[in-house]
Amino acid sequence: MKQEIIIGVSIAVAVAVILGVKVWLHNLLKFKMDESAILQFFKDSKDSYKFRSTEAISAGTELDVSRVAQVCSKSRAIKRNSKEKESWCLKQTSNV
């Protein structure tokens, strides 16, 4: 009886770990796809304004406004305008 309990607990733990990894990978992939769409939006509109509002990015990428704010705040390539609350731009990269 004790061996069946150990096997059952082991299987439950293995399933929980597999599901956790699946959810983590799904969230990572979704973030990277959304970040890529936002970065492409900035690259396509580089001749216009440097800073873009959350609403403008949302309209240009067809992502939800809340998702745009979430992705922009987590992205290492995008920074918030310190003078405006919902305004974003690409971080400057130096090629030295």
MMTF fields as JSON, N, C-alpha, C and O atoms, coordinates in Angstrom:
{
  "mmtfVersion": "1.0.0",
  "mmtfProducer": "UNKNOWN",
  "numBonds": 383,
  "numAtoms": 384,
  "numGroups": 96,
  "numChains": 1,
  "numModels": 1,
  "chainsPerModel": [1],
  "groupsPerChain": [96],
  "chainIdList": ["A"],
  "bondAtomList": [4, 2, 8, 6, 12, 10, 16, 14, 20, 18, 24, 22, 28, 26, 32, 30, 36, 34, 40, 38, 44, 42, 48, 46, 52, 50, 56, 54, 60, 58, 64, 62, 68, 66, 72, 70, 76, 74, 80, 78, 84, 82, 88, 86, 92, 90, 96, 94, 100, 98, 104, 102, 108, 106, 112, 110, 116, 114, 120, 118, 124, 122, 128, 126, 132, 130, 136, 134, 140, 138, 144, 142, 148, 146, 152, 150, 156, 154, 160, 158, 164, 162, 168, 166, 172, 170, 176, 174, 180, 178, 184, 182, 188, 186, 192, 190, 196, 194, 200, 198, 204, 202, 208, 206, 212, 210, 216, 214, 220, 218, 224, 222, 228, 226, 232, 230, 236, 234, 240, 238, 244, 242, 248, 246, 252, 250, 256, 254, 260, 258, 264, 262, 268, 266, 272, 270, 276, 274, 280, 278, 284, 282, 288, 286, 292, 290, 296, 294, 300, 298, 304, 302, 308, 306, 312, 310, 316, 314, 320, 318, 324, 322, 328, 326, 332, 330, 336, 334, 340, 338, 344, 342, 348, 346, 352, 350, 356, 354, 360, 358, 364, 362, 368, 366, 372, 370, 376, 374, 380, 378],
  "bondOrderList": [1, 1, 1, 1, 1, 1, 1, 1, 1, 1, 1, 1, 1, 1, 1, 1, 1, 1, 1, 1, 1, 1, 1, 1, 1, 1, 1, 1, 1, 1, 1, 1, 1, 1, 1, 1, 1, 1, 1, 1, 1, 1, 1, 1, 1, 1, 1, 1, 1, 1, 1, 1, 1, 1, 1, 1, 1, 1, 1, 1, 1, 1, 1, 1, 1, 1, 1, 1, 1, 1, 1, 1, 1, 1, 1, 1, 1, 1, 1, 1, 1, 1, 1, 1, 1, 1, 1, 1, 1, 1, 1, 1, 1, 1, 1],
  "groupList": [{"groupName": "MET", "atomNameList": ["N", "CA", "C", "O"], "elementList": ["N", "C", "C", "O"], "formalChargeList": [0, 0, 0, 0], "bondAtomList": [1, 0, 2, 1, 3, 2], "bondOrderList": [1, 1, 2], "singleLetterCode": "M", "chemCompType": "L-PEPTIDE LINKING"}, {"groupName": "LYS", "atomNameList": ["N", "CA", "C", "O"], "elementList": ["N", "C", "C", "O"], "formalChargeList": [0, 0, 0, 0], "bondAtomList": [1, 0, 2, 1, 3, 2], "bondOrderList": [1, 1, 2], "singleLetterCode": "K", "chemCompType": "L-PEPTIDE LINKING"}, {"groupName": "GLN", "atomNameList": ["N", "CA", "C", "O"], "elementList": ["N", "C", "C", "O"], "formalChargeList": [0, 0, 0, 0], "bondAtomList": [1, 0, 2, 1, 3, 2], "bondOrderList": [1, 1, 2], "singleLetterCode": "Q", "chemCompType": "L-PEPTIDE LINKING"}, {"groupName": "GLU", "atomNameList": ["N", "CA", "C", "O"], "elementList": ["N", "C", "C", "O"], "formalChargeList": [0, 0, 0, 0], "bondAtomList": [1, 0, 2, 1, 3, 2], "bondOrderList": [1, 1, 2], "singleLetterCode": "E", "chemCompType": "L-PEPTIDE LINKING"}, {"groupName": "ILE", "atomNameList": ["N", "CA", "C", "O"], "elementList": ["N", "C", "C", "O"], "formalChargeList": [0, 0, 0, 0], "bondAtomList": [1, 0, 2, 1, 3, 2], "bondOrderList": [1, 1, 2], "singleLetterCode": "I", "chemCompType": "L-PEPTIDE LINKING"}, {"groupName": "GLY", "atomNameList": ["N", "CA", "C", "O"], "elementList": ["N", "C", "C", "O"], "formalChargeList": [0, 0, 0, 0], "bondAtomList": [1, 0, 2, 1, 3, 2], "bondOrderList": [1, 1, 2], "singleLetterCode": "G", "chemCompType": "PEPTIDE LINKING"}, {"groupName": "VAL", "atomNameList": ["N", "CA", "C", "O"], "elementList": ["N", "C", "C", "O"], "formalChargeList": [0, 0, 0, 0], "bondAtomList": [1, 0, 2, 1, 3, 2], "bondOrderList": [1, 1, 2], "singleLetterCode": "V", "chemCompType": "L-PEPTIDE LINKING"}, {"groupName": "SER", "atomNameList": ["N", "CA", "C", "O"], "elementList": ["N", "C", "C", "O"], "formalChargeList": [0, 0, 0, 0], "bondAtomList": [1, 0, 2, 1, 3, 2], "bondOrderList": [1, 1, 2], "singleLetterCode": "S", "chemCompType": "L-PEPTIDE LINKING"}, {"groupName": "ALA", "atomNameList": ["N", "CA", "C", "O"], "elementList": ["N", "C", "C", "O"], "formalChargeList": [0, 0, 0, 0], "bondAtomList": [1, 0, 2, 1, 3, 2], "bondOrderList": [1, 1, 2], "singleLetterCode": "A", "chemCompType": "L-PEPTIDE LINKING"}, {"groupName": "LEU", "atomNameList": ["N", "CA", "C", "O"], "elementList": ["N", "C", "C", "O"], "formalChargeList": [0, 0, 0, 0], "bondAtomList": [1, 0, 2, 1, 3, 2], "bondOrderList": [1, 1, 2], "singleLetterCode": "L", "chemCompType": "L-PEPTIDE LINKING"}, {"groupName": "TRP", "atomNameList": ["N", "CA", "C", "O"], "elementList": ["N", "C", "C", "O"], "formalChargeList": [0, 0, 0, 0], "bondAtomList": [1, 0, 2, 1, 3, 2], "bondOrderList": [1, 1, 2], "singleLetterCode": "W", "chemCompType": "L-PEPTIDE LINKING"}, {"groupName": "HIS", "atomNameList": ["N", "CA", "C", "O"], "elementList": ["N", "C", "C", "O"], "formalChargeList": [0, 0, 0, 0], "bondAtomList": [1, 0, 2, 1, 3, 2], "bondOrderList": [1, 1, 2], "singleLetterCode": "H", "chemCompType": "L-PEPTIDE LINKING"}, {"groupName": "ASN", "atomNameList": ["N", "CA", "C", "O"], "elementList": ["N", "C", "C", "O"], "formalChargeList": [0, 0, 0, 0], "bondAtomList": [1, 0, 2, 1, 3, 2], "bondOrderList": [1, 1, 2], "singleLetterCode": "N", "chemCompType": "L-PEPTIDE LINKING"}, {"groupName": "PHE", "atomNameList": ["N", "CA", "C", "O"], "elementList": ["N", "C", "C", "O"], "formalChargeList": [0, 0, 0, 0], "bondAtomList": [1, 0, 2, 1, 3, 2], "bondOrderList": [1, 1, 2], "singleLetterCode": "F", "chemCompType": "L-PEPTIDE LINKING"}, {"groupName": "ASP", "atomNameList": ["N", "CA", "C", "O"], "elementList": ["N", "C", "C", "O"], "formalChargeList": [0, 0, 0, 0], "bondAtomList": [1, 0, 2, 1, 3, 2], "bondOrderList": [1, 1, 2], "singleLetterCode": "D", "chemCompType": "L-PEPTIDE LINKING"}, {"groupName": "TYR", "atomNameList": ["N", "CA", "C", "O"], "elementList": ["N", "C", "C", "O"], "formalChargeList": [0, 0, 0, 0], "bondAtomList": [1, 0, 2, 1, 3, 2], "bondOrderList": [1, 1, 2], "singleLetterCode": "Y", "chemCompType": "L-PEPTIDE LINKING"}, {"groupName": "ARG", "atomNameList": ["N", "CA", "C", "O"], "elementList": ["N", "C", "C", "O"], "formalChargeList": [0, 0, 0, 0], "bondAtomList": [1, 0, 2, 1, 3, 2], "bondOrderList": [1, 1, 2], "singleLetterCode": "R", "chemCompType": "L-PEPTIDE LINKING"}, {"groupName": "THR", "atomNameList": ["N", "CA", "C", "O"], "elementList": ["N", "C", "C", "O"], "formalChargeList": [0, 0, 0, 0], "bondAtomList": [1, 0, 2, 1, 3, 2], "bondOrderList": [1, 1, 2], "singleLetterCode": "T", "chemCompType": "L-PEPTIDE LINKING"}, {"groupName": "CYS", "atomNameList": ["N", "CA", "C", "O"], "elementList": ["N", "C", "C", "O"], "formalChargeList": [0, 0, 0, 0], "bondAtomList": [1, 0, 2, 1, 3, 2], "bondOrderList": [1, 1, 2], "singleLetterCode": "C", "chemCompType": "L-PEPTIDE LINKING"}],
  "groupTypeList": [0, 1, 2, 3, 4, 4, 4, 5, 6, 7, 4, 8, 6, 8, 6, 8, 6, 4, 9, 5, 6, 1, 6, 10, 9, 11, 12, 9, 9, 1, 13, 1, 0, 14, 3, 7, 8, 4, 9, 2, 13, 13, 1, 14, 7, 1, 14, 7, 15, 1, 13, 16, 7, 17, 3, 8, 4, 7, 8, 5, 17, 3, 9, 14, 6, 7, 16, 6, 8, 2, 6, 18, 7, 1, 7, 16, 8, 4, 1, 16, 12, 7, 1, 3, 1, 3, 7, 10, 18, 9, 1, 2, 17, 7, 12, 6],
  "groupIdList": [1, 2, 3, 4, 5, 6, 7, 8, 9, 10, 11, 12, 13, 14, 15, 16, 17, 18, 19, 20, 21, 22, 23, 24, 25, 26, 27, 28, 29, 30, 31, 32, 33, 34, 35, 36, 37, 38, 39, 40, 41, 42, 43, 44, 45, 46, 47, 48, 49, 50, 51, 52, 53, 54, 55, 56, 57, 58, 59, 60, 61, 62, 63, 64, 65, 66, 67, 68, 69, 70, 71, 72, 73, 74, 75, 76, 77, 78, 79, 80, 81, 82, 83, 84, 85, 86, 87, 88, 89, 90, 91, 92, 93, 94, 95, 96],
  "secStructList": [7, 2, 2, 2, 2, 2, 2, 2, 2, 2, 2, 2, 2, 2, 2, 2, 2, 2, 2, 2, 2, 2, 2, 2, 2, 2, 2, 2, 2, 2, 2, 2, 2, 2, 2, 2, 2, 2, 2, 2, 2, 2, 2, 2, 6, 6, 6, 1, 7, 1, 1, 3, 3, 2, 2, 2, 2, 2, 2, 2, 2, 6, 7, 7, 2, 2, 2, 2, 2, 2, 2, 2, 2, 2, 7, 1, 1, 3, 3, 3, 7, 6, 6, 1, 6, 6, 3, 3, 3, 3, 7, 7, 7, 7, 7, 7],
  "xCoordList": [0.819, 0.0, 0.854, 0.535, 1.952, 2.827, 3.466, 3.632, 3.819, 4.447, 3.478, 3.902, 2.206, 1.218, 1.039, 0.848, 1.102, 0.995, 2.187, 2.022, 3.371, 4.585, 4.509, 4.848, 4.073, 3.942, 2.899, 3.119, 1.763, 0.713, 1.178, 0.902, 1.878, 2.4, 3.45, 3.481, 4.298, 5.335, 4.716, 5.179, 3.672, 2.997, 2.329, 2.389, 1.696, 1.041, 2.067, 1.818, 3.209, 4.257, 4.802, 5.02, 5.023, 5.53, 4.548, 4.964, 3.266, 2.253, 2.226, 2.127, 2.313, 2.311, 3.529, 3.41, 4.683, 5.898, 5.769, 6.119, 5.271, 5.101, 4.124, 4.374, 3.021, 2.048, 2.644, 2.396, 3.422, 4.072, 5.037, 5.059, 5.827, 6.77, 6.022, 6.426, 4.94, 4.14, 3.564, 3.616, 3.02, 2.453, 3.546, 3.352, 4.696, 5.811, 6.284, 6.496, 6.449, 6.884, 5.844, 6.199, 4.573, 3.508, 3.55, 3.462, 3.685, 3.746, 4.98, 4.904, 6.115, 7.338, 7.189, 7.574, 6.635, 6.438, 5.473, 5.716, 4.389, 3.417, 4.055, 3.833, 4.848, 5.533, 6.482, 6.494, 7.272, 8.241, 7.548, 8.035, 6.426, 5.69, 5.113, 5.194, 4.53, 3.96, 5.062, 4.897, 6.177, 7.299, 7.832, 8.153, 7.926, 8.393, 7.459, 7.928, 6.155, 5.199, 5.363, 5.279, 5.594, 5.769, 7.078, 7.118, 8.147, 9.436, 9.351, 9.923, 8.643, 8.455, 7.653, 7.937, 6.665, 5.89, 6.798, 6.691, 7.686, 8.615, 9.553, 9.82, 10.049, 10.962, 10.257, 10.844, 8.997, 8.234, 7.879, 7.704, 7.772, 7.388, 8.55, 8.337, 9.774, 10.942, 11.072, 11.732, 10.467, 10.563, 9.587, 9.737, 8.589, 7.652, 8.151, 9.358, 7.269, 7.636, 8.508, 8.376, 9.413, 10.272, 9.46, 9.579, 8.638, 7.808, 6.43, 5.868, 5.894, 4.563, 3.721, 4.214, 2.448, 1.558, 1.152, 1.255, 0.697, 0.217, -0.934, -1.017, -1.816, -2.957, -2.517, -3.077, -1.512, -1.02, -0.366, -0.557, 0.401, 1.038, -0.035, 0.057, -1.042, -2.132, -2.85, -3.15, -3.118, -3.803, -2.924, -3.423, -1.624, -0.722, -0.394, -0.03, -0.514, -0.164, -1.373, -1.245, -2.539, -3.78, -3.692, -4.36, -2.855, -2.787, -3.642, -3.867, -4.114, -4.897, -4.047, -2.842, -4.665, -3.937, -3.237, -2.085, -3.915, -3.305, -2.134, -1.147, -2.233, -1.131, 0.064, 1.205, -0.175, 0.915, 1.66, 2.891, 0.927, 1.564, 2.358, 3.456, 1.814, 2.498, 3.784, 4.822, 3.731, 4.903, 5.96, 7.147, 5.537, 6.502, 7.219, 8.413, 6.504, 7.142, 8.094, 9.03, 7.882, 8.765, 9.918, 10.929, 9.784, 10.774, 12.077, 12.077, 13.175, 14.498, 14.854, 15.809, 14.11, 14.409, 13.554, 13.775, 12.584, 11.647, 11.709, 11.798, 11.661, 11.642, 10.484, 9.983, 10.075, 8.97, 9.511, 10.614, 8.731, 9.05, 8.868, 7.781, 9.914, 9.84, 8.919, 8.509, 8.589, 7.724, 6.253, 5.373, 5.996, 4.624, 4.382, 5.264, 3.196, 2.916, 2.78, 3.391, 2.024, 1.762, 2.429, 1.774, 3.729, 4.49, 5.772, 6.445, 6.108, 7.205, 8.114, 7.686, 9.363, 10.289, 11.278, 11.344, 12.046, 13.088, 14.279, 14.604, 14.926, 16.154, 17.248, 17.272, 18.131, 19.248, 20.284, 20.643, 20.757, 21.831, 23.052, 22.971, 24.173, 25.414, 26.175, 26.346, 26.627, 27.403, 28.86, 29.413, 29.475, 30.875, 31.765, 32.985],
  "yCoordList": [-1.205, 0.0, 1.256, 2.229, 1.236, 2.408, 2.716, 3.88, 1.677, 1.866, 2.521, 3.346, 2.177, 2.783, 4.271, 5.074, 4.623, 6.04, 6.819, 7.92, 6.271, 6.94, 7.103, 8.164, 6.079, 6.153, 7.2, 7.985, 7.213, 8.196, 9.621, 10.501, 9.86, 11.196, 11.582, 12.728, 10.651, 10.929, 11.313, 12.238, 10.595, 10.909, 12.282, 13.058, 12.577, 13.879, 15.008, 16.034, 14.831, 15.853, 16.018, 17.141, 14.904, 14.974, 15.703, 16.524, 15.419, 16.101, 17.591, 18.418, 17.94, 19.352, 20.076, 21.214, 19.443, 20.061, 20.243, 21.298, 19.229, 19.322, 20.437, 21.207, 20.525, 21.593, 22.97, 23.933, 23.059, 24.332, 24.781, 25.957, 23.864, 24.19, 24.597, 25.533, 23.899, 24.233, 25.642, 26.402, 25.997, 27.333, 28.392, 29.441, 28.116, 29.068, 29.301, 30.443, 28.223, 28.367, 29.098, 29.908, 28.825, 29.507, 31.013, 31.82, 31.383, 32.806, 33.476, 34.615, 32.782, 33.328, 33.537, 34.582, 32.554, 32.668, 33.795, 34.561, 33.898, 34.969, 36.334, 37.259, 36.471, 37.734, 38.086, 39.226, 37.123, 37.389, 37.776, 38.643, 37.146, 37.489, 38.897, 39.671, 39.228, 40.563, 41.628, 42.705, 41.328, 42.268, 42.503, 43.634, 41.443, 41.56, 42.443, 43.242, 42.311, 43.153, 44.618, 45.499, 44.883, 46.264, 46.838, 47.987, 46.057, 46.528, 46.814, 47.793, 45.967, 46.208, 47.481, 48.228, 47.739, 48.973, 50.187, 51.153, 50.143, 51.254, 51.414, 52.537, 50.317, 50.398, 50.931, 51.683, 50.543, 51.019, 52.495, 53.17, 52.998, 54.401, 55.246, 56.232, 54.873, 55.593, 57.003, 57.841, 57.285, 58.623, 59.607, 60.819, 59.093, 59.98, 60.229, 60.322, 60.334, 60.689, 59.623, 58.432, 60.082, 59.156, 58.39, 57.17, 59.098, 58.479, 58.195, 59.0, 57.027, 56.645, 56.275, 55.658, 56.655, 56.358, 54.885, 54.21, 54.419, 53.041, 52.804, 51.747, 53.785, 53.657, 53.596, 52.833, 54.4, 54.392, 53.052, 52.51, 52.527, 51.224, 50.143, 49.249, 50.229, 49.262, 49.284, 48.233, 50.465, 50.588, 50.065, 49.444, 50.314, 49.889, 48.413, 47.851, 47.776, 46.36, 45.452, 44.228, 46.045, 45.314, 44.472, 43.445, 44.924, 44.305, 45.113, 46.304, 44.473, 45.14, 46.212, 46.028, 47.324, 48.418, 47.919, 48.274, 47.112, 46.596, 45.671, 45.658, 44.895, 44.006, 44.815, 44.46, 45.888, 46.751, 47.336, 47.319, 47.846, 48.412, 47.354, 47.627, 46.157, 45.07, 44.668, 44.508, 44.505, 44.093, 45.188, 44.907, 46.431, 47.532, 47.689, 47.987, 47.493, 47.645, 46.494, 46.677, 45.318, 44.169, 44.082, 43.441, 44.71, 44.573, 45.275, 46.346, 44.656, 45.262, 46.222, 46.988, 46.198, 47.041, 48.298, 49.159, 48.419, 49.535, 50.226, 49.575, 51.551, 52.285, 53.272, 53.691, 53.63, 54.56, 55.976, 56.235, 56.888, 58.304, 58.778, 58.647, 59.321, 59.723, 60.924, 61.187, 61.654, 62.83, 62.518, 63.296, 61.402, 60.994, 59.596, 58.742, 59.349, 58.054, 56.927, 55.875, 57.097, 56.036, 56.354, 56.366, 56.609, 56.943, 56.113, 55.996, 55.537, 54.587, 54.909, 55.538, 54.475, 54.582, 53.428, 52.714, 53.256, 52.236, 52.74, 53.926, 51.835, 52.2, 52.375, 51.682, 53.287, 53.531, 52.436, 52.079, 51.91, 50.925, 51.53, 52.114, 51.388, 51.941, 50.812, 49.74, 51.053, 50.071, 50.481, 50.785, 50.486, 50.916, 49.716, 49.853],
  "zCoordList": [0.0, 0.0, 0.0, -0.683, 0.774, 0.859, -0.497, -0.861, -1.234, -2.536, -3.526, -4.335, -3.482, -4.372, -4.081, -4.994, -2.81, -2.434, -2.96, -3.485, -2.828, -3.325, -4.838, -5.362, -5.539, -6.998, -7.384, -8.306, -6.682, -6.969, -6.739, -7.554, -5.642, -5.352, -6.388, -6.838, -6.767, -7.775, -9.117, -9.785, -9.498, -10.76, -10.683, -11.637, -9.555, -9.392, -9.458, -10.092, -8.814, -8.839, -10.259, -10.715, -10.957, -12.33, -13.242, -14.06, -13.116, -13.932, -13.608, -14.514, -12.325, -11.933, -12.5, -12.953, -12.482, -13.032, -14.538, -15.069, -15.225, -16.682, -17.043, -17.97, -16.321, -16.589, -16.278, -17.003, -15.21, -14.867, -15.948, -16.313, -16.458, -17.532, -18.796, -19.486, -19.096, -20.285, -20.183, -21.15, -19.032, -18.829, -18.918, -19.532, -18.305, -18.341, -19.776, -20.182, -20.543, -21.94, -22.779, -23.635, -22.544, -23.277, -23.001, -23.926, -21.729, -21.37, -21.959, -22.42, -21.949, -22.527, -24.027, -24.553, -24.711, -26.156, -26.496, -27.428, -25.752, -25.985, -25.755, -26.537, -24.688, -24.414, -25.556, -26.022, -26.006, -27.074, -28.379, -29.104, -28.682, -29.902, -29.808, -30.762, -28.656, -28.467, -28.448, -29.023, -27.792, -27.763, -29.173, -29.54, -29.954, -31.332, -32.162, -32.973, -31.97, -32.697, -32.306, -33.162, -31.03, -30.565, -31.079, -31.517, -31.031, -31.552, -33.043, -33.522, -33.778, -35.213, -35.442, -36.379, -34.609, -34.706, -34.534, -35.29, -33.549, -33.338, -34.532, -34.959, -35.067, -36.214, -37.447, -38.224, -37.632, -38.788, -38.67, -39.684, -37.458, -37.26, -36.755, -36.05, -37.108, -36.59, -37.148, -36.534, -38.283, -38.856, -38.218, -38.374, -37.501, -36.822, -35.398, -35.176, -34.469, -33.102, -32.445, -32.725, -31.556, -30.823, -29.782, -29.676, -29.018, -27.994, -28.565, -29.307, -28.201, -28.662, -27.452, -26.508, -27.484, -26.37, -26.399, -27.423, -25.266, -25.167, -26.14, -26.766, -26.263, -27.167, -28.626, -29.412, -28.993, -30.374, -30.703, -31.792, -29.763, -29.968, -30.075, -30.916, -29.227, -29.25, -30.598, -31.165, -31.099, -32.391, -33.527, -34.465, -33.443, -34.508, -34.493, -35.527, -33.347, -33.24, -33.045, -33.083, -32.838, -32.573, -31.301, -31.177, -30.352, -29.033, -28.071, -28.284, -27.025, -25.998, -25.306, -25.13, -24.915, -24.258, -22.993, -22.741, -22.211, -20.984, -21.293, -20.558, -22.377, -22.768, -23.248, -22.952, -23.976, -24.438, -23.237, -23.203, -22.265, -21.074, -20.326, -19.842, -20.229, -19.529, -20.251, -19.61, -21.557, -22.327, -22.326, -22.156, -22.514, -22.541, -21.2, -21.165, -20.113, -18.805, -18.494, -17.716, -19.076, -18.837, -19.828, -19.541, -20.976, -22.036, -21.675, -21.069, -22.055, -21.848, -22.972, -22.844, -24.066, -25.221, -25.269, -26.121, -24.371, -24.382, -23.028, -21.987, -23.055, -21.788, -21.777, -22.821, -20.563, -20.378, -20.389, -19.908, -20.939, -20.903, -19.461, -18.898, -18.869, -17.466, -17.251, -16.12, -18.312, -18.186, -18.455, -18.089, -19.081, -19.41, -18.882, -18.965, -18.337, -17.717, -18.728, -18.539, -19.768, -20.741, -22.077, -23.119, -22.037, -23.232, -23.236, -22.211, -24.391, -24.482, -25.668, -26.635, -25.585, -26.718, -26.639, -25.638, -27.712, -27.709, -26.91, -26.947, -26.188, -25.485, -26.525, -27.542, -26.265, -27.186, -27.016, -25.894, -28.117, -28.079, -28.73, -29.81, -28.071, -28.629, -29.29, -28.709, -30.493, -31.25, -31.279, -32.336, -30.111, -29.995, -29.981, -29.89]
}
